[in-house]
Amino acid sequence: MNIEIYTKPECPFCIMAKQFLNAKNLQYTEKVLGVDIVFTEFVNKFQSTVPAILINDNIIGGYDQMLLLYSVSPEVFDGGN
């Protein structure tokens, strides 16, 4: 399973999303807006808000959507194992 999270510094929802993933011992790759990707490229590719969270290259949305997905389908986060 591959988790990517697009963030920007000091974003409270980005921080909470990373804390959640860390608490669940889920490995992820962080991409920082303005460092790893420019904002216009990010918006054209994904959405206009951060965090943007992808699982296996499928965008699931932001922090709230991640929590909802985890609450109804936690198996998505462990690759279905």
C-alpha positions in Angstrom: 0.0 0.0 0.0 1.2 3.5 -0.9 0.0 6.5 1.1 1.0 10.0 0.0 0.0 13.2 1.8 0.4 16.7 0.4 0.8 19.3 3.1 1.9 22.8 3.8 3.8 24.0 6.8 1.8 24.8 10.0 -1.5 23.6 8.5 -3.4 22.2 11.5 -5.3 19.6 9.5 -2.0 18.4 7.9 -0.5 18.0 11.3 -3.5 16.0 12.5 -3.5 13.8 9.5 0.2 13.0 9.9 -0.4 12.3 13.7 -3.3 10.0 12.8 -1.2 8.0 10.3 1.7 7.8 12.7 -0.6 6.7 15.5 -1.8 3.8 13.3 1.8 3.0 12.3 1.0 3.7 8.7 4.0 4.6 6.4 3.4 7.5 4.1 5.3 9.9 1.9 4.9 13.6 2.5 5.0 16.1 -0.2 5.2 19.8 0.9 3.6 22.5 -1.2 6.2 25.0 -2.3 9.0 22.6 -1.8 8.1 19.3 -3.6 5.3 20.7 -5.8 4.1 24.2 -6.8 0.7 25.3 -5.8 -0.7 25.6 -9.3 0.5 22.1 -10.3 -1.1 20.8 -7.0 -4.5 22.4 -7.8 -4.5 21.2 -11.4 -3.6 17.7 -10.3 -5.7 17.3 -7.1 -7.7 19.9 -5.2 -7.3 23.4 -3.8 -7.0 22.5 -0.1 -4.5 20.6 2.0 -4.0 18.0 3.1 -4.6 16.0 0.0 -4.3 12.3 0.9 -3.9 9.5 -1.7 -4.0 5.8 -1.2 -2.5 3.8 -4.1 -2.7 6.8 -6.3 -6.4 7.4 -5.6 -7.2 10.7 -3.9 -9.4 10.1 -0.9 -9.6 13.8 0.1 -8.5 15.5 3.2 -8.3 14.8 6.9 -12.0 14.4 7.5 -12.5 12.1 4.5 -9.5 10.0 5.7 -11.1 9.6 9.2 -14.5 8.7 7.6 -12.9 6.2 5.3 -10.9 4.6 8.2 -14.1 4.4 10.3 -16.1 2.5 7.6 -13.3 0.6 5.8 -10.2 0.3 7.9 -9.0 -2.6 5.6 -8.3 0.0 2.9 -5.4 1.2 5.1 -3.8 -2.2 5.5 -4.1 -3.2 1.9 -7.1 -5.5 2.6 -5.1 -7.8 4.8 
